[in-house]
Amino acid sequence: MTGESNSSGAGKAGSYDTLSILAWVAVAILAVNVSYFVGEEVGGQYFESGADILPLLNGFLIGLLKAGPTIFIACALADFASFFGRCGKGDVFTARNLKTLRQGADSLIWAAVTSAVIIPVVLGWVGEENSRNIFSFTDLALGVGLMGFALHGLASVFEDAIALKDDNDQFV
């Protein structure tokens, strides 16, 4: 029976490692996507104004702003990749993993807020979009934000599991 539990644990570690690798691959893909957003804005400014530094800087900042939700989602995925990597090593119910889970959830919420509120407001201020659009809650922004809130709920359950594990460890 001991051999069965070890092989089961090894299988779980392998799946955690696979999830970690997939999350890191997704982070790399999102980094390329961010470079596309920024490059598109900078390239557009370069062709409109030549090599003037202020319009290029403006294009760079607008590109980063438009890529904001993608950046936050990449941060969340990097947190989850680290989380799964530690779980694959056997460190599952730890305070560090709880903190990482909460940071990932916060990043998802910030991605939604950036997409739905910050981008429309700032682009309205700088004259890139209709200033009447102060909110732009798309289904995707709403879903990502709600997923972040759901992960915060899961983090509370995770915190209770850590407390139970600590209580069990005291008796053993």
C-alpha positions in Angstrom: 0.0 0.0 0.0 2.9 2.3 0.6 4.0 1.9 -3.0 0.6 3.0 -4.2 0.6 6.2 -2.2 4.1 7.1 -3.4 3.2 6.5 -7.0 0.1 8.6 -6.5 2.1 11.4 -5.0 4.6 11.2 -7.8 1.8 11.5 -10.3 0.4 14.5 -8.6 3.9 16.1 -8.5 4.2 15.5 -12.2 0.9 17.1 -12.9 1.8 20.1 -10.8 5.1 20.4 -12.7 3.2 20.2 -16.0 0.8 23.0 -14.8 3.8 25.1 -13.8 5.5 24.6 -17.2 2.2 25.5 -19.0 1.8 28.6 -16.9 5.4 29.8 -17.7 4.7 29.1 -21.4 1.6 31.3 -21.2 3.6 34.0 -19.4 6.1 34.0 -22.3 3.2 34.2 -24.9 1.7 37.1 -23.0 5.1 38.9 -22.9 5.1 38.6 -26.7 1.6 40.0 -26.8 2.6 43.0 -24.6 5.5 43.7 -26.9 3.0 43.7 -29.8 0.8 46.3 -28.1 3.7 48.5 -27.2 5.4 48.1 -30.6 2.1 48.9 -32.4 1.7 52.2 -30.5 5.4 53.2 -30.8 5.5 52.3 -34.5 2.3 54.3 -35.2 3.8 57.3 -33.5 7.1 56.9 -35.3 5.4 57.0 -38.7 3.2 60.0 -37.7 5.8 62.1 -36.1 9.2 60.8 -37.2 11.8 60.2 -34.5 10.6 62.8 -32.0 11.1 61.5 -28.5 8.0 62.8 -26.8 5.5 61.2 -29.3 7.5 58.0 -29.1 7.4 58.1 -25.3 3.7 58.8 -25.4 3.2 55.8 -27.7 5.2 53.6 -25.4 3.1 54.6 -22.4 -0.2 54.3 -24.2 1.0 50.8 -25.4 1.8 49.8 -21.8 -1.6 51.1 -20.7 -3.4 49.1 -23.3 -1.4 46.1 -22.4 -2.1 46.6 -18.7 -4.7 43.8 -18.4 -2.3 41.4 -20.2 0.5 42.4 -17.9 -1.6 41.7 -14.8 -2.8 38.4 -16.2 0.8 37.4 -16.9 1.7 38.3 -13.3 -1.1 36.1 -12.1 0.1 33.3 -14.2 3.6 33.7 -13.0 2.3 33.5 -9.4 0.4 30.3 -10.3 3.4 28.9 -12.0 5.5 29.4 -8.8 2.6 28.0 -6.7 2.4 24.8 -8.8 6.2 24.5 -8.9 6.3 24.5 -5.1 3.3 22.1 -4.9 5.3 19.8 -7.2 8.1 19.7 -4.6 5.7 18.8 -1.9 5.2 22.2 -0.3 1.4 22.5 -0.7 -0.3 23.9 2.4 2.1 26.7 3.3 1.8 30.4 4.2 4.0 31.2 1.2 1.6 29.4 -1.2 -1.4 31.2 0.4 0.3 34.5 -0.2 1.0 33.5 -3.8 -2.6 32.4 -4.3 -3.9 35.8 -3.0 -1.4 37.7 -5.1 -2.6 35.9 -8.2 -6.2 36.6 -7.3 -5.3 40.3 -6.8 -3.6 40.4 -10.2 -6.8 39.1 -11.9 -8.9 41.7 -10.1 -6.5 44.4 -11.2 -6.6 43.1 -14.8 -10.4 43.5 -14.8 -10.2 47.0 -13.2 -7.6 48.1 -15.6 -9.6 46.9 -18.6 -13.0 48.1 -17.5 -12.1 51.4 -15.8 -8.5 52.7 -16.0 -7.9 52.3 -19.7 -11.2 54.0 -20.8 -10.7 56.8 -18.4 -7.1 57.5 -19.2 -7.6 57.2 -23.0 -10.6 59.6 -22.6 -8.4 62.1 -20.8 -5.7 62.0 -23.5 -8.2 62.2 -26.3 -7.8 58.7 -27.8 -11.3 57.6 -27.0 -14.7 59.1 -26.5 -14.5 60.7 -23.0 -18.1 59.6 -22.2 -16.9 56.0 -21.9 -15.7 56.0 -18.3 -16.5 52.3 -18.0 -16.1 49.4 -20.4 -17.2 46.2 -18.7 -16.8 43.5 -21.3 -17.7 39.9 -20.6 -14.0 39.1 -20.4 -13.2 41.8 -17.9 -16.1 40.8 -15.8 -15.2 37.1 -16.0 -11.5 37.8 -15.1 -12.5 40.0 -12.1 -15.0 37.4 -10.8 -12.4 34.7 -11.2 -10.1 36.8 -9.0 -12.8 37.1 -6.4 -13.5 33.4 -6.6 -9.8 32.7 -6.0 -9.8 34.9 -3.0 -12.6 32.7 -1.6 -10.6 29.6 -2.5 -7.6 31.2 -0.7 -9.8 31.4 2.5 -10.5 27.7 2.2 -6.8 27.2 1.6 -6.0 29.2 4.8 -8.4 26.9 6.8 -6.6 23.9 5.3 -3.2 25.3 6.5 -4.6 25.7 10.0 -5.9 22.1 10.0 -2.6 20.8 8.7 -0.7 22.7 11.4 -3.1 21.3 14.1 -2.5 17.8 12.7 1.3 18.3 12.6 1.2 19.2 16.3 -0.5 15.9 17.2 1.9 13.8 15.2 
